[in-house]
Amino acid sequence: MSFIEQIEEKTIQKAFEKMVAIAARGSDDALLKVVSVVERITTNDYWSAVIKSAREKFQDGHPGAKLAMRFLRDINPKVRNKLLRNLIVKEGLIAPNRRHRLSETEGFYPPSLLVVSPTMRCNLKCYGCYAGNYTKEEDLPFEEFDRIVTEGKELGIFLYIVSGGEPFIWNGLMDIFEKHNDCVFQVYTNGTLLDDATCERLVDLGNVWPCISVEGFEEETDRRRGKGAFKKITQAMENLNKRNGVFGFSLTVTRENADFVTSDEFIDEWVARGCFLGWVFIYMPIGKNPDVNLMPTPEQRRRVGQRVRHFRKTRPIFIADFWNDGDYVDGCIAGANKYLHINCHGDVEPCVFAHFAVDNIKGKSLKEVINSPFFQKIQAKQPFNHDHRLPCMLIDNPEILREVVEETGARPTHPGAESLVTTLAPKVDDYARRMREELAKEDAAKTKRVANAA
């Protein structure tokens, strides 16, 4: 970081923290004024749109305003200040300028976040999961993870998602968080290793928020994960809550649970337990024994999107839908467009679900792998169509994945990954066709309602 950049960052940081302190002590109007100031000084178009949307919601009395005030007034100051400094100031206000300057000097615009899976091992043995096939020897070395983040910061990347396997089983995870305390880390975890001491350290570090996997209440959870798993999950949330930490949930929707996990009862459970955010994914036919029949039907997927939008309007929690929210991010964000995935072997994949790679991070710089010919081919085809509700090159536009794999010679990164472009291709093509038909019906019904209202 140049001297000028350091001065710029410190100036913005001090001004922002002063405004936040005023908002935290003052009224809701004070918060609105802070948001308005941040909106005016934000130079990145994406973040500016996000902040504008937040301001409009505050003005309309949206539940999100209640969530923001809870964050400012109730959350542990170490967590609040670190997340505001690293996520809002550094990632939202400073880093986009650095990435823009790099695009002018280096000819490429770095992604805004990285997903790293340092291990695929897990302490649980859930039915149908492939994590038990991995060994400790296959873990990503600490030095590689450390180097990825170090080089990422030079490229203006300060937001890191840690996935797995179970990340907290990987030695050195807390040391990564502590060493790179100028970054923000979101961790997808099963929650069973978040004991009292671990949660105390996470809150003390301040720059980490766990997203704990949920798939039902006690009966459903213990049936798949083992007896007592649900109590460990809820105890982890309690451990974080009593220290006023920030955490969320993550949820995988299948054909079998789609209605239950998008019910008022289910979402209200996690709001009541203190979750600030939730991530909704749909089951993808990947892994050891992919099953297309477990994917939510097109009708279910559309209803899930509608329910997520309903909860965002009516609950004090932010819920993101990885597929149905494609229209908010202009379609697919993979392939180093806005993010990429590095697995435990160092393979650099377009996303956590696309298990193909051209490059490996071992022996190459992050800059080199971001400029992979594989990723360049993907970006040249993005967005894959004009309807961003169909963003994905795996299940919505599967011909794209097949094309880029063939054109670049990308290799599957684990046994069986190639089935998505070989044996499963006809079924995935059929799913994509039915998804388009479902959305066409939805659009026709909407047009009819508008016409009748007129």
Secondary structure by P-SEA (a helix, b strand, c coil): ccaaaaaaaaaaaaaaaaaaaaaaaccaaaaaaaaaaaaaacccaaaaaaaaaaaaaaaaccaaaaaaaaaaccccaaaaaaaaacccccccccaaaaaaaaaaaccbbbbcbbbbcccccccccccccccccccccccccaaaaaaaaaaaaaacccbbbbbccccccccaaaaaaaaaccbbbbbbcccccccaaaaaaaaaaccbbbbccccccaaaaaaccccaaaaaaaaaaaaaaaaccccbbbbbbccccccccccaaaaaaaaaacccbbbbbccccccccccccccccaaaaaaaaaaaaaaaacccbbbbbccccccccccccccccccbbbcccccccccccccccccccccccaaaaaacaaaaaaaaaccccccccccccccccaaaaaaaaaaccccccccccccccccaaaaaaaaaaaaaaaaaaaaaaaaaaaaaac
